[in-house]
Amino acid sequence: MAQFQWRTNPEVIARLVNADTIKTWKSSSVVLKPNEACASIIDGKIGEIVNDQVVDNIGGGFSRFLGDFLGISAKDRRILFVMTGPVDVSVPFTQSLANGDTASGIAQFRIQIRRNDVPKLLNIFANRPSVLDRISLSGIIGPEAQHKVIMPIVSQSGSIQELRTAEKQNEFAMRSEMELRPLFTSYGITLLNAMLITQPSDLERMKALQTRLNAAMATDELQNEASLAQLAHQEGITIRRIECEANIAKAQAKGEVVVEVEKELHALRKQEAVWEAELQRDSARAALEQKTREDKTALAMSMFEQVQQKKKERMEASSGHKERMMNLAAENGALTPEVMKEYLKQEGGQKSSDPSVCPNCSKPIDAVWNACPYCGSSLGA
């Protein structure tokens, strides 16, 4: 016995099948689920309504062929299949509010076709195709719902926020039950619930965007503060490293070996390298997040200007930090020619491969110094 599938699309609610169109040598049967029902219409008379069982011999088979051939079978045999479980049907709307704004969204009606009301669905199929789905049912109930329920409720609301309140939703559900009852009753439909679902307004989108921008600015400010704190910590480590290098240089000049200081210097250099790597990683991550926010909205250009201003402050702070390190190095006697070359290369102020030297002690000096930090001689003109 062949199995007949009356519902292959989840959007289908009901279907009217002409049994005479099922022409197979094997008789067909259908398995009805607990939320499915069917009613037979034989020669214009409605037969038994069944659900949750196997219905045999709905069409096809040799006996049916022989009966048709001998003229002893029914002239018209139709079967109405219906989903009896709850179904949500959406009706889109666009309507003006009392304040002149426009509200758009969907009115959602939760309906059910009970078993005893299945024959009333024949009123729908009288002038329509044999398949009833959600879209076609929305087109049937939509015009009356727009005129009697949706338009009065929306036009009396002062704003979208008021339309979303529990009072308005309850009013919409009760008015739908009262105004649409004749329509649903004629088609055998039971209304379980109704609600209005509105889309976000332009003002709500703008407020959400402003909130995201404020959060992004606060996040960037925290990142800048963390970067400055990290620079300060790195500055302390660098100063301590310079002091250790100066102490080692003095000890080695006297022929002494300071193992403990060398170990501390090694640990400080390692920590300094770790902080440098973390600083580069955080800077790259902050730059990537900043670019993503800039691509999302043109309003973020103001944020970009603030970030640029704070970046300039960090560069000035970093420049002052380098000058303080050089002064500390000079005070501790660790300002070697190699250190001077590296400093001048970073500052971009070196005009040639050899730095200026003191005319008295031939030590490297800077052009802006007024006195030599090694011998104390004046460098003025």
BAMAR-615038 format. One line per field, with one value per residue (C-alpha): x, y, z; residue in three letters; residue number from 1. Coordinates in nm, 4 decimals, always signed. Layout:
<recs>
X	X / ...
Y	Y / ...
Z	Z / ...
r	ALA / ...
k	NUM / ...
</recs>
This chain:
<recs>
X	+0.0000 / +0.1492 / +0.1901 / +0.0327 / +0.1982 / -0.0488 / +0.1895 / +0.5470 / +0.5890 / +0.5820 / +0.3973 / +0.0916 / -0.2076 / -0.4765 / -0.5195 / -0.8238 / -0.7413 / -0.9512 / -0.9323 / -1.0096 / -0.6733 / -0.4875 / -0.4517 / -0.2209 / -0.2576 / -0.1883 / -0.4313 / -0.2933 / -0.3089 / -0.2123 / -0.0800 / -0.2378 / -0.0339 / -0.1940 / -0.1993 / -0.3500 / -0.7089 / -0.8979 / -1.2589 / -1.4024 / -1.6540 / -1.8379 / -2.0851 / -2.1170 / -2.1734 / -1.9243 / -1.8265 / -1.6400 / -1.3583 / -1.0589 / -0.7105 / -0.4164 / -0.4613 / -0.3898 / -0.6523 / -0.6594 / -0.7856 / -0.7976 / -0.7361 / -0.5991 / -0.6095 / -0.7632 / -1.0956 / -1.1377 / -1.0514 / -1.3061 / -1.5759 / -1.5161 / -1.5251 / -1.8598 / -2.0038 / -2.0825 / -1.8421 / -1.9063 / -1.9115 / -1.7093 / -1.4730 / -1.2615 / -1.0545 / -0.9806 / -0.6542 / -0.5990 / -0.3293 / -0.5072 / -0.2090 / -0.1516 / -0.0259 / +0.1189 / -0.0010 / +0.1684 / +0.0078 / +0.2564 / +0.1547 / +0.2795 / +0.0669 / +0.1034 / +0.1065 / -0.0734 / +0.2468 / +0.3006 / +0.5712 / +0.5336 / +0.5230 / +0.5943 / +0.6046 / +0.3764 / +0.0558 / +0.0896 / -0.2226 / -0.1947 / -0.4821 / -0.6014 / -0.8405 / -1.0098 / -1.1257 / -1.4987 / -1.4482 / -1.2649 / -1.5698 / -1.5990 / -1.2677 / -1.4559 / -1.5742 / -1.2155 / -1.1641 / -1.4889 / -1.3196 / -0.9512 / -0.6814 / -0.6805 / -0.3765 / -0.3969 / -0.0672 / +0.0362 / +0.0824 / -0.2565 / -0.4299 / -0.2550 / -0.3967 / -0.7460 / -0.7540 / -0.5181 / -0.7564 / -1.0170 / -0.7511 / -0.5923 / -0.9224 / -1.0854 / -0.7920 / -0.4446 / -0.5239 / -0.7361 / -0.4875 / -0.1754 / -0.3297 / -0.4352 / -0.0862 / +0.1420 / +0.4711 / +0.6206 / +0.7138 / +0.3482 / +0.2512 / +0.4800 / +0.3325 / +0.1381 / -0.1799 / -0.1721 / -0.0877 / -0.3797 / -0.6071 / -0.4971 / -0.5574 / -0.9082 / -1.0048 / -0.8853 / -1.0953 / -1.4037 / -1.3724 / -1.2394 / -1.4612 / -1.7209 / -1.4503 / -1.2733 / -1.5974 / -1.7087 / -1.3859 / -1.3744 / -1.0701 / -1.0168 / -0.8074 / -0.5740 / -0.3733 / -0.2740 / +0.0133 / +0.1834 / +0.5552 / +0.7107 / +1.0481 / +1.3011 / +1.2485 / +1.5149 / +1.5385 / +1.5987 / +1.8679 / +2.0351 / +2.0324 / +2.1784 / +2.4533 / +2.5298 / +2.5533 / +2.7981 / +3.0089 / +3.0229 / +3.1266 / +3.3953 / +3.5324 / +3.5405 / +3.7192 / +3.9779 / +4.0367 / +4.0993 / +4.3415 / +4.5322 / +4.5549 / +4.6798 / +4.9404 / +5.0655 / +5.0880 / +5.2785 / +5.5180 / +5.5786 / +5.6508 / +5.8830 / +6.0590 / +6.1308 / +6.2722 / +6.4881 / +6.6256 / +6.7119 / +6.8834 / +7.0957 / +7.1956 / +7.2975 / +7.4998 / +7.6768 / +7.7523 / +7.8892 / +8.1024 / +8.2483 / +8.3087 / +8.4765 / +8.6993 / +8.8229 / +8.8703 / +8.5708 / +8.3057 / +7.9558 / +7.7598 / +7.4433 / +7.4147 / +7.4662 / +7.1839 / +6.9555 / +7.0503 / +6.9689 / +6.6272 / +6.5531 / +6.6434 / +6.4171 / +6.1312 / +6.1891 / +6.1667 / +5.8420 / +5.6881 / +5.7990 / +5.6354 / +5.3131 / +5.3108 / +5.3442 / +5.0717 / +4.8308 / +4.9082 / +4.8397 / +4.5149 / +4.3997 / +4.4821 / +4.2822 / +3.9792 / +3.9986 / +4.0038 / +3.7036 / +3.5028 / +3.6057 / +3.4822 / +3.1422 / +3.0316 / +3.1477 / +3.0595 / +3.3646 / +3.5913 / +3.5625 / +3.6908 / +3.9822 / +4.0833 / +4.0848 / +4.2948 / +4.5426 / +4.5718 / +4.6420 / +4.8894 / +5.0780 / +5.0850 / +5.2260 / +5.5004 / +5.5883 / +5.5925 / +5.8136 / +6.0514 / +6.0793 / +6.1327 / +6.4320 / +6.5854 / +6.5520 / +6.7217 / +7.0151 / +7.0505 / +7.0424 / +7.3002 / +7.5248 / +7.4924 / +7.5884 / +7.8807 / +7.7229 / +7.6964 / +7.9205 / +7.9731 / +7.7622 / +7.4720 / +7.5064 / +7.5014 / +7.1883 / +7.0155 / +7.1015 / +6.9913 / +6.6515 / +6.6016 / +6.6976 / +6.9270 / +7.2565 / +7.3895 / +7.6935 / +7.8232 / +8.0509 / +7.8974 / +8.0360 / +8.3154 / +8.4332 / +8.7447 / +8.8919 / +8.8359 / +8.7272 / +8.4106 / +8.0886 / +7.8578 / +7.5292 / +7.5184 / +7.2605 / +7.4697 / +7.6252 / +7.8851 / +8.0571 / +7.9179 / +8.2620 / +8.5170 / +8.2853 / +8.4393 / +8.2165 / +8.0954 / +7.9636 / +8.0767
Y	+0.0000 / +0.3337 / +0.6252 / +0.9579 / +1.2827 / +1.5701 / +1.8214 / +1.8594 / +2.2288 / +2.3513 / +2.6655 / +2.4653 / +2.4822 / +2.2945 / +2.1137 / +1.9915 / +1.6753 / +1.5272 / +1.1512 / +1.0764 / +1.2266 / +0.9543 / +0.6886 / +0.4066 / +0.0279 / +0.0145 / +0.1755 / +0.4761 / +0.5460 / +0.8423 / +0.8559 / +1.1397 / +1.2858 / +1.4072 / +1.7646 / +1.6677 / +1.5874 / +1.5028 / +1.5040 / +1.3186 / +1.4860 / +1.2271 / +1.3545 / +1.6825 / +1.5240 / +1.5586 / +1.2283 / +1.1397 / +1.3643 / +1.1632 / +1.2334 / +1.0510 / +0.7320 / +0.5599 / +0.6242 / +0.3461 / +0.3426 / +0.7176 / +0.6653 / +0.4348 / +0.0541 / -0.2046 / -0.2178 / +0.1573 / +0.1245 / -0.1562 / +0.0425 / +0.3437 / +0.1184 / -0.0372 / +0.2967 / +0.1924 / +0.4280 / +0.7815 / +1.0575 / +1.3092 / +1.2196 / +1.4838 / +1.4788 / +1.7900 / +1.7736 / +2.0320 / +2.1221 / +2.1422 / +2.2725 / +2.6443 / +2.8488 / +3.2036 / +3.4248 / +3.7631 / +4.0698 / +4.3496 / +4.7120 / +5.0694 / +5.3261 / +5.6839 / +5.7514 / +6.0322 / +6.2418 / +6.2167 / +5.9507 / +5.6299 / +5.2904 / +4.9762 / +4.6099 / +4.3060 / +4.2104 / +3.8480 / +3.6357 / +3.2941 / +3.0809 / +2.7209 / +2.5107 / +2.2658 / +1.9236 / +1.9986 / +2.3186 / +2.1490 / +2.1443 / +2.5257 / +2.5571 / +2.4612 / +2.8253 / +2.9281 / +2.6762 / +2.7758 / +3.0522 / +2.9854 / +2.7300 / +2.3903 / +2.4705 / +2.7116 / +2.8339 / +3.1109 / +3.3733 / +3.3139 / +3.3123 / +3.6408 / +3.7855 / +3.6695 / +3.8161 / +4.1093 / +4.3716 / +4.3349 / +4.3286 / +4.6462 / +4.8347 / +4.7233 / +4.6664 / +4.7765 / +5.1239 / +5.2390 / +5.1116 / +5.2554 / +5.5941 / +5.6499 / +5.5805 / +5.8753 / +5.6926 / +5.3543 / +5.3138 / +5.3547 / +5.1016 / +4.8465 / +4.8822 / +4.5965 / +4.8067 / +4.8655 / +4.5028 / +4.3842 / +4.6351 / +4.5070 / +4.1437 / +4.2166 / +4.4293 / +4.1594 / +3.9016 / +4.1227 / +4.2700 / +3.9632 / +3.7015 / +3.6962 / +3.6494 / +3.3708 / +3.1962 / +3.1775 / +2.9956 / +2.7732 / +2.9530 / +3.0105 / +3.3125 / +3.2271 / +3.5491 / +3.8644 / +4.1070 / +4.3985 / +4.3741 / +4.7075 / +4.7733 / +5.0108 / +5.3791 / +5.6187 / +5.7847 / +5.4470 / +5.3606 / +5.7003 / +5.6499 / +5.3018 / +5.4411 / +5.7175 / +5.4600 / +5.2516 / +5.5609 / +5.6617 / +5.3104 / +5.3104 / +5.6465 / +5.5257 / +5.2095 / +5.4087 / +5.6399 / +5.3420 / +5.1971 / +5.5252 / +5.5427 / +5.1839 / +5.2659 / +5.5662 / +5.3574 / +5.0924 / +5.3549 / +5.4840 / +5.1329 / +5.0687 / +5.3971 / +5.2830 / +4.9527 / +5.1329 / +5.3740 / +5.0850 / +4.9063 / +5.2146 / +5.2328 / +4.8657 / +4.9133 / +5.2121 / +5.0136 / +4.7221 / +4.9558 / +5.1108 / +4.7680 / +4.6307 / +4.9384 / +4.8613 / +4.4934 / +4.3784 / +4.1247 / +4.1883 / +3.8711 / +3.9716 / +4.2993 / +4.1224 / +3.8801 / +4.1658 / +4.3428 / +4.0313 / +4.0007 / +4.3685 / +4.3419 / +4.0391 / +4.2188 / +4.5238 / +4.3070 / +4.1512 / +4.4912 / +4.6132 / +4.3122 / +4.3595 / +4.7305 / +4.6590 / +4.3938 / +4.6233 / +4.9106 / +4.6925 / +4.5646 / +4.9169 / +5.0379 / +4.7517 / +4.8155 / +5.1876 / +5.1302 / +4.8970 / +5.1623 / +5.4267 / +5.2080 / +5.1542 / +5.5154 / +5.8602 / +5.9940 / +5.8144 / +6.0779 / +6.2857 / +5.9890 / +5.9579 / +6.3211 / +6.2649 / +5.9509 / +6.1423 / +6.4171 / +6.1661 / +5.9857 / +6.3145 / +6.3548 / +6.0040 / +6.0836 / +6.4022 / +6.2050 / +5.9424 / +6.2141 / +6.3642 / +6.0149 / +5.9627 / +6.2946 / +6.2056 / +5.8725 / +6.0453 / +6.2906 / +6.0086 / +5.8204 / +6.1251 / +6.1731 / +5.8110 / +5.8082 / +5.5569 / +5.7854 / +5.6024 / +5.6946 / +5.3960 / +5.5177 / +5.8652 / +5.7303 / +5.5279 / +5.8242 / +6.0641 / +5.8095 / +5.7731 / +6.1471 / +6.2115 / +6.4901 / +6.3353 / +6.5032 / +6.2789 / +5.9404 / +6.0886 / +6.2847 / +6.6175 / +6.5827 / +6.7945 / +7.0023 / +6.9385 / +6.5621 / +6.4414 / +6.2817 / +6.2789 / +6.5721 / +6.7142 / +7.0427 / +7.1871 / +7.1209 / +7.4193 / +7.2150 / +6.8775 / +6.6174 / +6.4420 / +6.7133 / +7.0047 / +7.2449 / +7.5158 / +7.4575 / +7.8065 / +8.0133
Z	+0.0000 / -0.1080 / +0.1364 / +0.0384 / +0.1576 / +0.1719 / +0.3387 / +0.2056 / +0.2944 / +0.6578 / +0.5465 / +0.4333 / +0.6708 / +0.4770 / +0.1460 / -0.0470 / -0.2463 / -0.5254 / -0.4608 / -0.8252 / -0.9241 / -0.7295 / -0.9975 / -0.8924 / -0.9120 / -0.5393 / -0.3020 / -0.1125 / +0.2590 / +0.4773 / +0.8346 / +1.0331 / +1.3172 / +1.6434 / +1.5091 / +1.1696 / +1.0748 / +0.7593 / +0.6486 / +0.3473 / +0.1163 / -0.0940 / -0.3524 / -0.1613 / +0.1806 / +0.4639 / +0.6193 / +0.9362 / +1.0659 / +1.1885 / +1.3257 / +1.4853 / +1.2824 / +0.9509 / +0.6834 / +0.4219 / +0.0636 / +0.0115 / -0.3607 / -0.6293 / -0.6234 / -0.8575 / -0.6739 / -0.7158 / -1.0855 / -1.1291 / -0.9489 / -1.1718 / -1.4779 / -1.3764 / -1.2663 / -0.9092 / -0.7255 / -0.6047 / -0.8654 / -0.6589 / -0.3779 / -0.2049 / +0.1140 / +0.3224 / +0.5214 / +0.7965 / +1.0554 / +1.3924 / +1.5901 / +1.6663 / +1.3692 / +1.3651 / +1.0788 / +1.0242 / +0.8658 / +0.7762 / +0.8362 / +0.7972 / +0.9788 / +1.1052 / +1.4792 / +1.6592 / +1.6692 / +1.2918 / +1.2986 / +1.1020 / +1.2697 / +1.0710 / +1.1667 / +1.1708 / +1.3482 / +1.4532 / +1.5021 / +1.6663 / +1.5380 / +1.5585 / +1.3518 / +1.5847 / +1.4701 / +1.4824 / +1.2781 / +0.9880 / +0.7522 / +0.7737 / +0.5860 / +0.2708 / +0.2654 / +0.1954 / -0.0866 / -0.2606 / -0.4634 / -0.3963 / -0.4857 / -0.3195 / -0.0992 / +0.1962 / +0.3443 / +0.5845 / +0.3114 / +0.1511 / +0.4914 / +0.5751 / +0.2533 / +0.3541 / +0.7049 / +0.6356 / +0.4872 / +0.7612 / +1.0340 / +0.8914 / +0.8789 / +1.2048 / +1.4421 / +1.3317 / +1.1989 / +1.4994 / +1.7578 / +1.5899 / +1.4987 / +1.8616 / +2.0007 / +2.0693 / +2.0082 / +1.9278 / +2.2955 / +2.3924 / +2.1263 / +2.2916 / +2.6409 / +2.7978 / +2.8036 / +2.4276 / +2.3561 / +2.5700 / +2.4000 / +2.0590 / +2.1591 / +2.2972 / +1.9981 / +1.7592 / +1.9423 / +1.9202 / +1.5692 / +1.3830 / +1.5460 / +1.2645 / +1.0012 / +1.1892 / +1.2816 / +0.9178 / +0.8291 / +1.1383 / +1.2825 / +1.6546 / +1.7581 / +2.0473 / +2.0776 / +1.8895 / +1.9284 / +1.7514 / +1.6702 / +1.5655 / +1.4073 / +1.5737 / +1.4941 / +1.3621 / +1.7045 / +1.8719 / +1.6181 / +1.6786 / +2.0567 / +2.0176 / +1.7938 / +2.0446 / +2.3230 / +2.1200 / +2.0430 / +2.4115 / +2.5080 / +2.2396 / +2.3584 / +2.7202 / +2.6137 / +2.4183 / +2.7155 / +2.9425 / +2.6891 / +2.6741 / +3.0537 / +3.0640 / +2.7980 / +2.9960 / +3.3130 / +3.1209 / +2.9854 / +3.3377 / +3.4617 / +3.1682 / +3.2408 / +3.5968 / +3.4703 / +3.2136 / +3.4747 / +3.7013 / +3.4117 / +3.3388 / +3.7042 / +3.7020 / +3.3839 / +3.5393 / +3.8573 / +3.6550 / +3.4466 / +3.7632 / +3.9220 / +3.6113 / +3.5893 / +3.9443 / +3.8613 / +4.0641 / +3.9616 / +4.0831 / +4.0014 / +4.1843 / +3.9977 / +3.6651 / +3.7457 / +3.8338 / +3.5123 / +3.3117 / +3.4794 / +3.4195 / +3.0521 / +3.0181 / +3.1891 / +2.9701 / +2.6580 / +2.7824 / +2.8448 / +2.5013 / +2.3315 / +2.5290 / +2.4455 / +2.0722 / +2.0904 / +2.2763 / +2.0390 / +1.7337 / +1.8857 / +1.9755 / +1.6225 / +1.4667 / +1.6873 / +1.6147 / +1.2367 / +1.2604 / +1.4418 / +1.1860 / +0.8963 / +1.0626 / +1.0910 / +0.9869 / +1.3300 / +1.4684 / +1.3037 / +1.6189 / +1.8166 / +1.5749 / +1.6368 / +2.0120 / +1.9717 / +1.7527 / +2.0142 / +2.2904 / +2.0662 / +2.0235 / +2.4030 / +2.4394 / +2.1841 / +2.3725 / +2.6963 / +2.5297 / +2.4019 / +2.7503 / +2.8847 / +2.6514 / +2.7519 / +3.1196 / +3.0546 / +2.8828 / +3.1694 / +3.4210 / +3.2154 / +3.2098 / +3.5859 / +3.6497 / +3.4062 / +3.1668 / +2.8631 / +2.6212 / +2.2540 / +2.1507 / +2.3640 / +2.2149 / +1.8601 / +1.9250 / +2.0914 / +1.8068 / +1.5498 / +1.7197 / +1.7525 / +1.3916 / +1.4920 / +1.3833 / +1.0701 / +1.0174 / +1.1268 / +1.4013 / +1.6984 / +1.8280 / +2.0855 / +2.3747 / +2.2810 / +2.6280 / +2.6934 / +2.3418 / +2.4826 / +2.2706 / +2.3462 / +2.2190 / +2.0295 / +2.2718 / +2.5891 / +2.7670 / +2.9615 / +2.9189 / +3.1677 / +3.1800 / +3.2458 / +3.3365 / +3.0842 / +2.9351 / +2.5778 / +2.5097 / +2.2117
r	MET / ALA / GLN / PHE / GLN / TRP / ARG / THR / ASN / PRO / GLU / VAL / ILE / ALA / ARG / LEU / VAL / ASN / ALA / ASP / THR / ILE / LYS / THR / TRP / LYS / SER / SER / SER / VAL / VAL / LEU / LYS / PRO / ASN / GLU / ALA / CYS / ALA / SER / ILE / ILE / ASP / GLY / LYS / ILE / GLY / GLU / ILE / VAL / ASN / ASP / GLN / VAL / VAL / ASP / ASN / ILE / GLY / GLY / GLY / PHE / SER / ARG / PHE / LEU / GLY / ASP / PHE / LEU / GLY / ILE / SER / ALA / LYS / ASP / ARG / ARG / ILE / LEU / PHE / VAL / MET / THR / GLY / PRO / VAL / ASP / VAL / SER / VAL / PRO / PHE / THR / GLN / SER / LEU / ALA / ASN / GLY / ASP / THR / ALA / SER / GLY / ILE / ALA / GLN / PHE / ARG / ILE / GLN / ILE / ARG / ARG / ASN / ASP / VAL / PRO / LYS / LEU / LEU / ASN / ILE / PHE / ALA / ASN / ARG / PRO / SER / VAL / LEU / ASP / ARG / ILE / SER / LEU / SER / GLY / ILE / ILE / GLY / PRO / GLU / ALA / GLN / HIS / LYS / VAL / ILE / MET / PRO / ILE / VAL / SER / GLN / SER / GLY / SER / ILE / GLN / GLU / LEU / ARG / THR / ALA / GLU / LYS / GLN / ASN / GLU / PHE / ALA / MET / ARG / SER / GLU / MET / GLU / LEU / ARG / PRO / LEU / PHE / THR / SER / TYR / GLY / ILE / THR / LEU / LEU / ASN / ALA / MET / LEU / ILE / THR / GLN / PRO / SER / ASP / LEU / GLU / ARG / MET / LYS / ALA / LEU / GLN / THR / ARG / LEU / ASN / ALA / ALA / MET / ALA / THR / ASP / GLU / LEU / GLN / ASN / GLU / ALA / SER / LEU / ALA / GLN / LEU / ALA / HIS / GLN / GLU / GLY / ILE / THR / ILE / ARG / ARG / ILE / GLU / CYS / GLU / ALA / ASN / ILE / ALA / LYS / ALA / GLN / ALA / LYS / GLY / GLU / VAL / VAL / VAL / GLU / VAL / GLU / LYS / GLU / LEU / HIS / ALA / LEU / ARG / LYS / GLN / GLU / ALA / VAL / TRP / GLU / ALA / GLU / LEU / GLN / ARG / ASP / SER / ALA / ARG / ALA / ALA / LEU / GLU / GLN / LYS / THR / ARG / GLU / ASP / LYS / THR / ALA / LEU / ALA / MET / SER / MET / PHE / GLU / GLN / VAL / GLN / GLN / LYS / LYS / LYS / GLU / ARG / MET / GLU / ALA / SER / SER / GLY / HIS / LYS / GLU / ARG / MET / MET / ASN / LEU / ALA / ALA / GLU / ASN / GLY / ALA / LEU / THR / PRO / GLU / VAL / MET / LYS / GLU / TYR / LEU / LYS / GLN / GLU / GLY / GLY / GLN / LYS / SER / SER / ASP / PRO / SER / VAL / CYS / PRO / ASN / CYS / SER / LYS / PRO / ILE / ASP / ALA / VAL / TRP / ASN / ALA / CYS / PRO / TYR / CYS / GLY / SER / SER / LEU / GLY / ALA
k	1 / 2 / 3 / 4 / 5 / 6 / 7 / 8 / 9 / 10 / 11 / 12 / 13 / 14 / 15 / 16 / 17 / 18 / 19 / 20 / 21 / 22 / 23 / 24 / 25 / 26 / 27 / 28 / 29 / 30 / 31 / 32 / 33 / 34 / 35 / 36 / 37 / 38 / 39 / 40 / 41 / 42 / 43 / 44 / 45 / 46 / 47 / 48 / 49 / 50 / 51 / 52 / 53 / 54 / 55 / 56 / 57 / 58 / 59 / 60 / 61 / 62 / 63 / 64 / 65 / 66 / 67 / 68 / 69 / 70 / 71 / 72 / 73 / 74 / 75 / 76 / 77 / 78 / 79 / 80 / 81 / 82 / 83 / 84 / 85 / 86 / 87 / 88 / 89 / 90 / 91 / 92 / 93 / 94 / 95 / 96 / 97 / 98 / 99 / 100 / 101 / 102 / 103 / 104 / 105 / 106 / 107 / 108 / 109 / 110 / 111 / 112 / 113 / 114 / 115 / 116 / 117 / 118 / 119 / 120 / 121 / 122 / 123 / 124 / 125 / 126 / 127 / 128 / 129 / 130 / 131 / 132 / 133 / 134 / 135 / 136 / 137 / 138 / 139 / 140 / 141 / 142 / 143 / 144 / 145 / 146 / 147 / 148 / 149 / 150 / 151 / 152 / 153 / 154 / 155 / 156 / 157 / 158 / 159 / 160 / 161 / 162 / 163 / 164 / 165 / 166 / 167 / 168 / 169 / 170 / 171 / 172 / 173 / 174 / 175 / 176 / 177 / 178 / 179 / 180 / 181 / 182 / 183 / 184 / 185 / 186 / 187 / 188 / 189 / 190 / 191 / 192 / 193 / 194 / 195 / 196 / 197 / 198 / 199 / 200 / 201 / 202 / 203 / 204 / 205 / 206 / 207 / 208 / 209 / 210 / 211 / 212 / 213 / 214 / 215 / 216 / 217 / 218 / 219 / 220 / 221 / 222 / 223 / 224 / 225 / 226 / 227 / 228 / 229 / 230 / 231 / 232 / 233 / 234 / 235 / 236 / 237 / 238 / 239 / 240 / 241 / 242 / 243 / 244 / 245 / 246 / 247 / 248 / 249 / 250 / 251 / 252 / 253 / 254 / 255 / 256 / 257 / 258 / 259 / 260 / 261 / 262 / 263 / 264 / 265 / 266 / 267 / 268 / 269 / 270 / 271 / 272 / 273 / 274 / 275 / 276 / 277 / 278 / 279 / 280 / 281 / 282 / 283 / 284 / 285 / 286 / 287 / 288 / 289 / 290 / 291 / 292 / 293 / 294 / 295 / 296 / 297 / 298 / 299 / 300 / 301 / 302 / 303 / 304 / 305 / 306 / 307 / 308 / 309 / 310 / 311 / 312 / 313 / 314 / 315 / 316 / 317 / 318 / 319 / 320 / 321 / 322 / 323 / 324 / 325 / 326 / 327 / 328 / 329 / 330 / 331 / 332 / 333 / 334 / 335 / 336 / 337 / 338 / 339 / 340 / 341 / 342 / 343 / 344 / 345 / 346 / 347 / 348 / 349 / 350 / 351 / 352 / 353 / 354 / 355 / 356 / 357 / 358 / 359 / 360 / 361 / 362 / 363 / 364 / 365 / 366 / 367 / 368 / 369 / 370 / 371 / 372 / 373 / 374 / 375 / 376 / 377 / 378 / 379 / 380 / 381
</recs>
